[in-house]
Amino acid sequence: MKNKGLGRRGRRLVSAAAILLLTSGAITVGIGLQSHASPGPTAPTAVSTATVPSPPASAPSSARARPSAPPKKPSPAVSSGPVLPGSAPARVAIPAIGVDSSLLRLGKDADGTIAVPPGDAGSPAGWYRYSPTPGEPGSSVILGHVNSVQSPVGVFYRLHEMKNGQQVSVTRDDRTVAVFRVYRVKTYDKNRFPTIEVYKNAERAELRLITCGGYQPSTGEYTQNTVAYAYLISSHLA
C-alpha cells in the first residue's frame, strides 16, 4: 500500500507535517502492508492508516510524512495538566488490545518523507522522533502497522477497537512510565485527514497512535487511517 508521512517534532506550533499539509496539500499515512501471499487481511477494518504520517502498506507498505525541511523547534506550548521532562520512549503497552511492543525511533528518509517501521512479521511500532517525547507538552506520535507482508496481523491490528477511558503506558529511557488515557478513537478517509487536529501543538501532554484502515480487496490498499488520541494522566517508575 502506498503511504506518506507524519507530523513533526515537539510540542510545537502546528506540527511540521501539519504545516506542510496546509501549504502543499494533504499527506496520508500508510501503515498497512500488502501481503504477497494473500490479497489482504481477513479483517480489513482492523488496520489503520493516518493521513499524515505514513507507515508501509504494500509489501512493506511505507508510511511517510513529508516535512521537506528539518523540523524546527518552535517555542514550547503552555502546558495544561501533568507533564514530564523530555525522555525518548522505549516501549508501549496497551493491555486492552494486547499490545506490548518495543519502539523504534523513526526519522525521515533522504527524500524528506517520514521513515516507517519495517513491514516484516513481528515488526514493532515506532515513535516519530521529531514529535515531542511522550509526556512532554504537545502531540507525541507513535505509528504501527496493521498487518505485515507475511501476516494479516500487525502490532496495531486492533487499534480500531480501543475505547475511551482505556490506558496506554509508555516506558521511557529515564525509567519512568507515562500513563495516558484514551479520549477519542477516529477513522478518517485519507483524502479528508484532519492534519491540524491530529498534529496540532496540544497544550497538554498528548499521544497519537496511528495505523491504517479501510482495506480494499479490489486494490489491495488501505484508504483510511485510524487514530487513537490520549492524554497524560500520571507517571511512575518502571
DOROVEX-401626 format. One line per field, with one value per residue: residue in three letters; x, y, z of N, C-alpha, C, CB in turn. Coordinates in pm, whole numbers, plus 32768, in hexadecimal, padded with zeros to 4 digits. Glycine has a CB too. Example, Ala and Ser with C-alpha at 12.3 -4.5 7.8 and 13.67 -1.06 7.14 Angstrom:
! DOROVEX-401626
rest: ALA SER;
n.px: 8527 8505;
n.py: 7DC7 7F1F;
n.pz: 830C 82C4;
ca.px: 84CE 8557;
ca.py: 7E3E 7F96;
ca.pz: 830C 82CA;
c.px: 8528 850A;
c.py: 7EB6 8003;
c.pz: 830C 8313;
cb.px: 846B 8580;
cb.py: 7E41 7FC4;
cb.pz: 8389 823C;
This chain:
! DOROVEX-401626
rest: MET LYS ASN LYS GLY LEU GLY ARG ARG GLY ARG ARG LEU VAL SER ALA ALA ALA ILE LEU LEU LEU THR SER GLY ALA ILE THR VAL GLY ILE GLY LEU GLN SER HIS ALA SER PRO GLY PRO THR ALA PRO THR ALA VAL SER THR ALA THR VAL PRO SER PRO PRO ALA SER ALA PRO SER SER ALA ARG ALA ARG PRO SER ALA PRO PRO LYS LYS PRO SER PRO ALA VAL SER SER GLY PRO VAL LEU PRO GLY SER ALA PRO ALA ARG VAL ALA ILE PRO ALA ILE GLY VAL ASP SER SER LEU LEU ARG LEU GLY LYS ASP ALA ASP GLY THR ILE ALA VAL PRO PRO GLY ASP ALA GLY SER PRO ALA GLY TRP TYR ARG TYR SER PRO THR PRO GLY GLU PRO GLY SER SER VAL ILE LEU GLY HIS VAL ASN SER VAL GLN SER PRO VAL GLY VAL PHE TYR ARG LEU HIS GLU MET LYS ASN GLY GLN GLN VAL SER VAL THR ARG ASP ASP ARG THR VAL ALA VAL PHE ARG VAL TYR ARG VAL LYS THR TYR ASP LYS ASN ARG PHE PRO THR ILE GLU VAL TYR LYS ASN ALA GLU ARG ALA GLU LEU ARG LEU ILE THR CYS GLY GLY TYR GLN PRO SER THR GLY GLU TYR THR GLN ASN THR VAL ALA TYR ALA TYR LEU ILE SER SER HIS LEU ALA;
n.px: 8053 8027 80B5 80D5 8179 819C 8174 8215 832D 832D 8282 8214 81B0 80B7 80ED 8209 81C2 80B9 80BD 8131 806E 7FB0 801F 8066 7FAC 7EF1 7F80 7FAA 7FA0 8036 800D 7FE1 8014 8043 8012 80DB 8087 7F74 7E49 7E05 7DC9 7CF0 7C3D 7BEF 7BB1 7C4B 7D37 7DF4 7E26 7EC5 7E87 7F7A 806C 8122 8135 81B5 8100 80F0 8174 826F 81B5 81E0 81F2 81ED 824F 824A 8306 83C0 849A 8593 850C 849A 84C6 83D7 8360 831C 81DE 80DF 80A7 7F96 7F2A 7FC2 8120 8254 83BE 848D 84C9 852D 844B 843A 839B 824B 8113 7FD4 7EE6 7DD1 7DB6 7E71 7F7C 80DA 81F0 833C 83DA 8434 850A 84A0 8502 8541 853E 862E 85AB 8514 8426 8369 83FD 839A 8336 83D1 8338 8329 82B5 8258 82C8 831D 8270 82A2 8339 8315 8420 8432 835D 82C9 8357 82B1 81E4 8249 81D3 80EE 80B5 810D 817F 8136 8166 80DF 80D4 7FB3 7FAA 8087 8180 818C 80B9 7F5E 7F3F 7FB2 8079 7FCA 7ED2 7DDD 7D9B 7CBF 7BFC 7C0D 7B93 7B00 7B97 7C38 7D8B 7EDC 802A 816C 82B4 83D8 8526 8596 8544 8447 82E5 81F5 80A4 7F86 7E37 7D3B 7C70 7BEB 7B9D 7BCB 7B78 7BED 7BB5 7CBD 7CD1 7C56 7CD3 7CFF 7DEE 7E57 7DC2 7E17 7F31 7F5C 7FE4 7FBB 7F43 7F60 800B 8001 7FAA 7FC1 7F52 7F80 7F07 7EB4 7D7C 7C3F 7C52 7C69 7C04 7C00 7CCD 7D9C 7DF1 7DFC 7D11 7CE0 7D30 7D6A 7D52 7DB4 7D78 7E13 7E4E 7F3D 7F2D 7FAF 80E9 81EE 82FE 83B4;
n.py: 7F89 80DF 81EB 8319 83FB 849A 855A 8662 86CB 86F7 87C0 8875 8997 896F 8826 87CA 872E 876A 8877 886D 87EB 88AA 895C 88CE 880D 86DE 85D7 847E 836B 8235 8107 8002 7EC6 7E28 7CDE 7BDE 7AE0 7AD9 7B89 7C43 7CA7 7BE2 7C6B 7D85 7E83 7E92 7F0B 8036 816D 8297 83DF 847C 8447 8338 81E1 80A6 8004 7F53 7E39 7E45 7F47 80A5 819D 82EA 8431 8582 8662 8747 87CF 87E0 87A9 88BE 8966 89DE 8ACB 8A45 89B4 8A3F 898A 88BA 8805 86CB 86A8 862E 862E 8631 84F3 83E4 82EB 818B 80AB 8039 7FF3 7F65 7EEE 7EB4 7E6B 7DAC 7DFB 7E0C 7E95 7ED5 800C 80A1 81A8 8297 8352 8426 83DB 83EF 8482 852F 84CF 842B 8326 81CE 80B8 7F74 7E84 7D7B 7C43 7C5A 7D50 7E6C 7F8A 80EB 821B 8368 8429 853B 85A2 860E 8576 8466 84E3 85E1 8733 8753 8696 8557 8463 831B 820E 80E9 7FAF 7F1B 7E29 7D2D 7CD2 7BBF 7B73 7BA4 7C2D 7D39 7E08 7ED8 7E73 7E5F 7F5E 7FFC 7F9E 8016 80C3 81E8 8256 817B 810E 816C 8117 819D 814D 81F4 8268 82D6 8236 8263 822F 829D 82DA 82CF 833A 82D1 83A2 83C1 8313 82FF 82C6 8322 8388 8380 8453 851B 8554 85E0 869D 8777 875E 8665 867E 8767 886B 880B 887D 87EB 86BF 85D9 84B1 8406 82F3 823F 8196 80C7 80A8 803D 7F76 7F17 7E19 7E07 7EA5 7E77 7F32 8024 810E 81BA 8255 8203 82A1 82B9 8385 8407 8476 84E4 8458 8404 839C 82B1 81FD 810F;
n.pz: 8000 7FC0 8063 811F 81ED 8334 845E 8521 85E9 8749 8837 8796 86D7 85EC 857A 84AD 83D7 83C7 8389 8290 820B 8204 8156 8075 8033 8082 8145 8157 823E 823B 82BF 8295 81FF 80C3 808D 7FF7 7FF1 8011 7FAE 806F 81CA 829D 8335 82D3 834A 8427 8408 8419 837C 8380 8309 82E5 836F 82EF 82F5 8267 815C 808E 801E 80EC 812C 8122 821E 821F 8278 820E 8244 81A9 81FC 8301 8445 8501 863D 86DB 87D0 8917 896D 8A41 8B55 8BC4 8CC5 8D3A 8CF6 8C68 8C74 8B4B 8AB9 89FE 8978 89C1 89C1 8982 8A15 89FC 8A9E 8A71 8966 8944 890E 8928 88F3 8881 8829 86FD 8684 85BA 84A3 8394 8237 8127 8066 80F3 8155 8259 830B 8331 8407 83C9 82E7 8330 83C6 8519 853E 8601 8693 864B 86BB 8654 863E 8624 869B 87D5 88FE 89A3 8A9E 8AAC 8A73 8965 8831 882A 8746 86E3 860C 8570 84C3 842A 83C2 8335 8241 8240 82E1 8340 8426 84DA 85BA 860C 85CC 8650 8697 8653 86F8 87EC 890F 89A5 8AD3 8AFE 8B40 8AED 8B07 8B0D 8B15 8B6A 8B16 8BFB 8CC0 8D1F 8D19 8C49 8C64 8BA4 8B53 8A7E 89B7 88CF 87A2 8655 84FD 83C6 8274 818D 80DB 8160 8246 8387 83B0 8452 853D 8598 85B0 863A 8713 8834 8972 8A58 8ACA 89D5 8914 87DE 8737 8616 84F5 83D5 831A 828A 81B9 8064 7FA5 7E8E 7E2E 7ED8 7F8B 809A 80FB 81C8 8306 8456 858A 86D7 87E5 8905 8A59 8B4F 8C93 8D77 8E13 8E59 8EF9 8E3B;
ca.px: 8000 8079 8096 812E 81A0 8175 817C 829A 835E 8319 8206 8225 813F 8083 815D 823F 8171 803C 80D7 8147 7FED 7F69 805A 807B 7F4A 7EEB 7FE0 7F6A 7FF8 801C 8046 7FAF 8068 8003 8058 80EE 8044 7EE4 7E21 7DFC 7DA0 7C68 7BE8 7C1F 7BA4 7CA6 7DAF 7DDF 7E89 7EA9 7EA4 7FE4 80E0 80FA 8187 81AB 8083 80EF 81E4 825C 8189 822C 81AB 824D 8220 8293 8341 842F 850D 85A4 84AB 84C9 849C 838D 835C 82C9 8153 80C0 8068 7F21 7F28 8047 8181 82D3 842E 84A3 8513 84FC 8400 8479 8338 81BF 80BC 7F45 7EA9 7D4A 7DBB 7EDC 7FF9 814E 8252 83AC 83C3 84A0 850D 848D 8529 8513 8590 867B 8553 84CA 83AE 837F 841C 8337 836F 83D8 82B8 8334 8261 8290 8306 82E8 8240 830F 831D 834D 8479 8424 82E9 82F3 835F 8235 81E6 8262 815F 80E6 8080 8173 8146 8166 812C 80EE 8090 7F3A 7FC9 8111 8186 8172 8047 7EF5 7F39 8025 8079 7F54 7E61 7D60 7D93 7C37 7BA3 7C20 7B20 7B20 7BAF 7CA1 7E0C 7F54 80A1 81E7 832D 8438 85B3 85BB 8508 83C0 8279 818E 8023 7F28 7DAC 7D00 7BF4 7BA9 7BD3 7B88 7BAC 7BDC 7BDE 7D3D 7CC5 7C17 7D18 7D08 7E7A 7E70 7D85 7E6A 7FB9 7F66 8035 7F61 7F70 7F86 805A 7FA6 7FE4 7F76 7F74 7F4C 7F1A 7E60 7CF7 7BF7 7C90 7C1C 7C31 7C0F 7D4D 7E03 7E22 7DAF 7CE4 7CC3 7D8E 7D2C 7DA2 7D87 7DA8 7E1A 7E93 7F87 7EE5 8008 8166 822A 837C 83A5;
ca.py: 8000 8156 8247 8386 8433 84B9 85DD 868B 86C0 8748 87FD 88ED 89CF 88FE 87D2 87E7 86EE 87B4 88F4 884A 87CA 8927 89A5 8881 87A6 8676 856A 840F 8310 81AD 80AA 7F7D 7E8F 7DCA 7C60 7B97 7A60 7AE6 7C0F 7CA1 7C6F 7BB0 7CD0 7E02 7EFB 7E90 7F54 80C5 81BC 8323 8435 84DD 83F3 82C1 8168 8057 7FC3 7EFC 7DE5 7EA4 7FC9 8103 820D 8356 84B8 85CB 86E3 874D 880E 87AD 87E5 892C 8955 8A54 8ADA 89E1 89D8 8A52 890B 88B3 877A 8696 869E 85F1 8660 85DF 8475 8393 8273 810B 803F 805F 7F85 7F85 7E70 7E9C 7E2C 7D4A 7E2F 7E23 7E9E 7F31 807B 80D1 823A 82B4 83D6 8442 83A4 8453 84D8 8586 848E 83EB 8298 817F 8039 7F0F 7E40 7CEC 7C11 7C77 7DD5 7EC0 8010 814C 82A6 83CC 8471 85CB 85CC 8613 84F4 8450 8523 866F 8776 8741 8616 84F3 840D 8291 81CA 8057 7F6D 7ED0 7DA2 7D23 7C8E 7B30 7B58 7C0A 7C6C 7D8A 7E35 7F2A 7E35 7E74 7FE9 8030 7F6B 805E 8110 8257 822E 8115 814A 814D 8132 81AB 8149 8250 824C 8301 81D1 8286 81FD 8303 8297 8323 830C 82E9 83F1 83C1 82B9 8326 8294 838B 836F 83C3 84D3 857E 8548 8662 86AB 87D2 8723 85F5 86A5 87EF 8884 87FE 88C3 8788 8650 857D 8443 83DC 826E 8244 8124 80CA 806D 8046 7F1F 7F06 7D9E 7E15 7EE7 7E4F 7FA9 805A 8194 8207 8252 8202 82ED 82BA 83FC 83F0 84DF 84B2 8463 83EA 8359 8269 81BE 808B;
ca.pz: 8000 7FB3 80CE 8136 8264 83B9 8496 853E 866D 87BB 885E 8749 8693 85A2 8554 8428 8370 83BC 8343 8205 81D2 81EA 80E7 7FFB 801C 80E8 8145 8199 8284 8214 831E 8278 8196 8069 8097 7F7A 7FFB 8006 7F85 80DE 8249 82A0 8371 829B 839C 8498 83E9 8413 8333 8395 8298 82EF 837F 82AD 82F5 81ED 8141 801D 8040 8156 8100 816F 8253 8226 8286 81AD 825F 814E 823B 8389 849E 8554 86C5 8707 8860 8958 8988 8ACE 8B75 8C1B 8CF3 8D5C 8C89 8C8F 8C25 8AD4 8ABF 898F 899F 89A0 89B6 8992 8A3D 89F8 8ACB 8A3C 88E1 8940 88D4 897D 8888 8889 87CD 86A9 8678 852C 8476 830D 81CD 80DC 8017 814D 8189 82DA 8306 837A 8434 8360 82D7 834E 8433 859D 8541 866D 8672 864B 86E6 85F9 8699 8618 86E9 8862 8940 89EF 8B21 8A96 8A38 88D5 8801 880A 86DE 86D9 8599 856D 8453 8447 8395 8305 81C0 8253 833A 8340 84AA 84FE 8645 8627 8588 869A 86C8 863D 8762 8869 8942 89FF 8B5C 8B05 8B5B 8A9E 8B57 8ABF 8B67 8B30 8B33 8C82 8D18 8D4B 8CC5 8C35 8C53 8B59 8B4A 89FA 89BC 884D 873C 85D9 847E 8361 81EA 817A 8094 81B9 82C6 83CC 83D7 84C2 85B4 85C7 85D0 8672 8788 88A5 89EA 8ABC 8A94 8992 88C7 8769 8704 858D 849D 835C 831D 820C 8153 7FE9 7F63 7DFD 7E0E 7F36 7FD0 810A 80D6 823F 8375 84DA 85EA 8762 882B 8995 8AA2 8BC4 8D12 8DE8 8DF1 8ECA 8ED5 8DFA;
c.px: 8056 8053 80F9 8122 8156 8183 8208 82BA 832C 828E 81F9 81A7 810D 80F8 818A 81E9 80F2 8051 80E9 80C3 7FA3 7F9F 8065 8019 7F54 7F52 7F9E 7FCE 7FD6 805D 800B 8004 8018 8054 8067 809C 7FAE 7EC0 7E1A 7DCD 7D10 7C0A 7C1A 7C1B 7C04 7D25 7D96 7E4B 7E6F 7ED0 7F0D 8064 80C2 815B 8169 8129 8084 816E 8246 8234 81D2 81DD 820A 820E 8274 82C4 83BB 84AA 851B 8544 84E7 8499 8458 838B 82FC 823B 8143 8071 7FF2 7F15 7FB5 80A0 8200 8343 8445 84F4 84D8 84B4 8447 8412 82AD 816E 802B 7EFA 7E23 7D4B 7E35 7F5F 8062 81C6 82C6 8391 8442 849D 850B 84B4 84EE 8573 85D5 8621 84FD 844A 83CF 8397 83B1 8377 8377 8355 82BD 82D5 82A6 82D2 82C9 82AF 82B8 82E1 8360 839E 8477 83A1 8317 8303 82E0 8240 8208 81E2 8162 80B4 80F2 8135 8188 811A 8140 80A0 8013 7F4D 805C 810E 8161 80F4 7FDF 7EEF 7FBC 8015 7FFE 7ED8 7DDC 7D4F 7D06 7BD6 7BAD 7BA7 7B52 7B33 7C1A 7D29 7E7C 7FCB 811C 825D 8399 84C6 85DC 857B 8486 835C 820E 810A 7FBF 7E9C 7D74 7C7F 7BAD 7BED 7B85 7BCB 7B89 7BFE 7C60 7D30 7C7D 7C58 7D2A 7D93 7E91 7E37 7DDD 7EF1 7FC9 7FBA 7FDB 7F9A 7F99 7FDA 7FFA 7FF3 7F87 7FAB 7F32 7F69 7EB9 7DD8 7CB7 7C34 7C32 7C4E 7C4C 7C95 7DBF 7E3D 7DC6 7D8D 7CC9 7D36 7D3E 7D8A 7D63 7DC9 7DA9 7E64 7ED1 7F36 7F40 808C 819A 82AD 8363 83CA;
c.py: 807B 81B9 82B5 83B6 845A 8548 8603 8698 8723 8776 8876 8920 895A 88AB 87EE 87AA 873C 8834 88D8 8830 884A 896B 8954 880F 8737 860A 84F5 83B3 8283 814E 8021 7F49 7E33 7D4A 7C1E 7B16 7A6B 7B75 7C72 7C5E 7C44 7C14 7D59 7E79 7EFD 7EDB 7FE9 8109 824E 8378 849D 8495 837A 824F 8115 8012 7F6D 7EAF 7E34 7F2A 802D 8179 827D 83DE 850C 8655 86EE 878E 87D8 87F4 8857 8915 89D4 8A5C 8A77 8A13 89F0 89D7 8918 8822 874A 868F 865F 8633 8604 8562 8419 8315 81F3 809D 8077 7FE4 7FB5 7F06 7E50 7E58 7DD0 7D79 7E40 7E20 7EFB 7F9E 809D 8169 825B 8343 83F1 8400 8415 84B3 8533 8548 8446 8356 824D 80FD 7FD7 7EC1 7DAB 7CC4 7C2F 7D00 7E29 7F42 806F 81D7 8305 842E 8509 85FB 85D1 8585 84E2 8489 85B6 86AF 8766 86B6 85BA 848B 8383 824D 8134 801D 7F24 7E3F 7D9C 7CDA 7BFB 7B10 7BC8 7C57 7CB5 7DBE 7E89 7EF5 7E54 7F05 8021 8004 7FBD 80B5 8181 8222 81C3 8158 8116 8173 8136 81B1 819A 822E 8274 82A7 8200 824C 826A 82BC 82F8 82E5 8332 8339 83F8 835B 82D6 82E4 82FA 8359 83BC 844A 853E 857C 85D2 8679 8701 8798 86B5 8624 872B 87F3 8883 8845 8863 871C 85EA 8516 8426 8354 8262 81C4 812F 8089 8075 7FF4 7F09 7E8A 7DAF 7E53 7EBA 7EC5 7FD0 80EB 81EE 81FF 8253 8248 82E1 8331 83DF 8464 84A4 84C4 844C 83AF 8313 822C 8134 801C;
c.pz: 8000 801F 80D8 81C3 82DD 83E0 84BC 85CF 86D3 87D0 880A 870B 8645 8573 84C7 83BF 835D 836E 82AF 81C2 81AE 816E 8068 7FE8 8082 80D5 818C 81DA 825D 8273 830E 8207 813D 806E 8010 7F7B 7FEA 7FE5 7FF7 815B 8247 82DF 8348 82F9 8411 847C 83EB 83C6 8346 8320 82B0 8309 832F 82B3 827C 81D8 80C7 8028 808D 8121 8154 819E 825C 8231 822C 81D5 8207 818C 82C7 83E5 84F0 85E1 86F7 879E 889E 8970 8A1D 8AF8 8BD3 8C45 8D0F 8CE1 8CC1 8C3F 8BAF 8AEF 8A54 89C0 8971 8986 89C8 89B5 8A3E 8A1D 8A8A 89B4 88D2 8903 8941 891F 88AA 8822 8780 86AD 85E4 850C 83EE 82AA 8182 808E 806F 8183 820B 82C9 8355 83A8 83C0 835A 82F3 83BF 84B8 85A6 85B1 8639 8675 8675 8684 864C 8688 8653 877B 8899 8992 8A7E 8B18 8A61 89A0 88B2 87D7 87AD 86DB 8668 85A3 84F9 8483 841C 8371 8280 81D0 82A2 8331 83C4 84C9 858B 8669 85E0 85CB 86CC 86BC 86AA 87E3 888C 899B 8A8E 8B69 8B0C 8B00 8AF5 8AFE 8B1F 8B21 8B5B 8BC0 8CEC 8D59 8CE8 8CC0 8C16 8C15 8B5A 8AC2 8A09 8935 87F2 86BD 8561 8413 82D5 81D4 8135 80E6 8242 8308 8405 8452 8543 85EE 85F9 8614 86F1 8804 8920 8A59 8A7A 8A58 893F 8851 873E 867B 8541 8428 8372 8294 819D 80DD 7F9E 7ECE 7DD4 7E68 7F82 8043 80EA 814E 82A3 83F8 853B 8675 87A6 88C1 89D8 8B21 8C43 8D8B 8DB5 8E6E 8E9B 8E9A 8E5C;
cb.px: 7FA3 8069 808F 8112 81D1 81BE 8126 82B3 83E9 836E 8200 8289 8160 802B 8139 82CD 8152 8004 8153 81A2 7F9B 7F75 80DF 8104 7F58 7E66 8069 7F16 7FEE 804B 8033 7F17 80DD 7FF8 8011 8184 8062 7E9E 7D9E 7DA1 7DB6 7C62 7BE6 7BD1 7B18 7CC6 7DE6 7DD5 7E8A 7EEF 7E2A 7FC9 8100 80DF 8170 8214 8019 80E3 8224 82D6 80F0 829E 816D 82A3 8227 8244 8365 8408 8500 8636 8473 8497 8513 82FF 8335 8307 80F2 8071 80CD 7E9E 7EE5 803A 819F 82D1 84AF 84E6 850C 856F 8372 84D6 8353 8188 80E4 7F17 7E96 7CFF 7DBD 7EAF 7FE1 815B 820F 8437 8390 8493 858B 83FC 85C1 850A 853C 86DA 84F9 84A8 8374 8308 84AB 82BA 831A 844E 8286 83C4 8246 82F4 82F4 8355 81D0 834E 8351 82DD 8504 842F 826D 828B 83E0 8214 8248 82DA 815C 816E 801F 81AC 8154 8153 8169 80BE 80EF 7EC0 7F6F 816D 8212 81E6 8076 7E6F 7F1D 8037 80F6 7F6F 7E75 7D5B 7DF4 7C03 7BC4 7C9C 7ABF 7AB0 7B31 7C9A 7E31 7F56 80B2 81E2 835B 8416 860A 8591 856B 83AF 823E 81B5 7FEE 7F59 7D55 7CE3 7C13 7BAB 7BC8 7B88 7B71 7C33 7B6E 7D98 7C7C 7B81 7DA1 7C9F 7EC7 7E33 7CFA 7E7D 8009 7EDA 8081 7F46 7F03 7F0A 80B4 7F45 7FF8 7F80 7F44 7F86 7F05 7EA7 7C9F 7BEE 7CB7 7C26 7BCB 7B9E 7D3D 7E71 7E30 7DFE 7C67 7C41 7DF0 7D0B 7DAD 7DAA 7D4F 7E61 7E33 800D 7E72 7FC6 81D0 81C9 83D9 83FC;
cb.py: 8001 8194 81FF 83F6 848B 8469 85E6 8707 86C8 87B8 881F 88D7 8A4E 892B 8741 87B5 865C 87D4 893A 87D0 8775 8983 89D5 884B 876E 863A 8592 83C2 8322 8194 80DB 7F7D 7E45 7E01 7C03 7B78 7A1F 7ABA 7C0A 7D12 7CD2 7B2C 7CC3 7E22 7F07 7E04 7F2A 80FF 819A 8352 8478 8543 83D2 82DF 8117 7FF5 8025 7F49 7DAA 7EB1 7FDA 8130 81EF 8353 84EA 85D7 86F6 8795 88A7 87C0 877D 89B5 8930 8A51 8B68 89B8 896A 8AD8 88AF 88E7 8720 860B 872A 8558 866B 8630 8433 836D 8277 80E0 7FD0 80A4 7F4E 7FBB 7E75 7F1F 7E98 7CD5 7EB6 7DB5 7ECD 7EE9 80F6 809C 8278 829B 83E6 84DC 834D 840D 8483 8604 842A 8402 827A 8163 7FFD 7EAE 7E54 7CC8 7B77 7C0F 7E1C 7EDD 803F 8153 82C1 8415 8440 85F4 8569 8662 84E8 83BB 84DD 8685 880B 8759 862D 84AF 844F 8242 8200 8019 7F0B 7F0F 7D78 7CD8 7C9C 7AF3 7B49 7BCB 7C02 7DFF 7E84 7FBB 7D9E 7E16 8042 8003 7EDA 80B5 80B4 82C3 81FD 80B6 8133 819A 80C8 822A 80B7 82DF 8291 8391 81AA 8321 8175 8367 8262 8336 834A 8263 847D 844E 8220 83BF 8207 8405 8399 836B 84BE 8564 8504 866B 86E3 885C 86EB 858F 86A5 8825 890B 876A 8920 874C 860E 85CA 83C3 8445 81FB 82BB 809E 8084 80B1 80D3 7E98 7F84 7D33 7E6B 7F7D 7E07 801D 804F 818B 81D5 82CB 816F 8383 8232 8479 836A 8552 84FB 83FF 838A 83BF 81FB 81B5 8081;
cb.pz: 8077 7F29 814C 80D6 8245 8412 850A 84FF 8668 87B4 88F5 86E1 863A 852C 8563 841A 8395 8446 837C 81F7 8232 8262 810C 7FF9 7F91 80EA 8189 8137 831A 8188 83AB 8255 81D0 7FD7 80F7 7F61 807E 8087 7F42 80BC 82B7 82EA 840A 8223 83CF 84BE 8363 849B 82A0 840F 826D 835A 8412 8227 8373 81EB 8135 7F96 7FC7 81A8 810B 8122 82DB 81AF 8319 8139 82F5 80D2 823C 83B9 84FA 851D 871D 86D0 8886 89DB 8956 8AE9 8BB1 8BD2 8C8C 8D9B 8C48 8C77 8C7C 8A6B 8B4F 8933 8965 8A10 8A1E 8912 8ACA 8968 8B60 8A31 8874 88F7 888D 89F2 8809 886E 8818 8617 86C0 8504 8472 82F3 816E 807D 7FBE 8108 8121 8335 833F 8321 84A7 8377 824D 8373 8423 85C1 84B9 86D3 86D5 85C1 8778 85A9 8688 8587 86D6 88B7 899A 89F4 8B7B 8A33 8A5F 8895 878C 888C 8656 875F 8517 85F1 840D 83FF 831C 836C 8182 8298 83CB 8323 8516 849C 8660 85FD 8582 8711 867B 85B5 8780 8860 8991 89FC 8B99 8A8A 8BEA 8A13 8BC7 8A64 8B81 8B57 8AD0 8C99 8D83 8D57 8CFD 8BC2 8CDB 8AC8 8BBD 89B0 89EC 880D 8767 85C9 845B 8384 8182 812B 8010 81C5 82B2 843C 8367 84A6 8593 8557 8556 868F 877B 88C5 8A1C 8B02 8B03 8938 891F 86F5 8766 8541 84E8 82EB 8386 81E1 8191 7F8F 7F78 7DC7 7E17 7EEE 7F6D 8190 8082 8280 8370 8509 85BF 87AB 880A 89B4 8AC5 8BD0 8D16 8E4E 8DB9 8F02 8F4F 8D79;
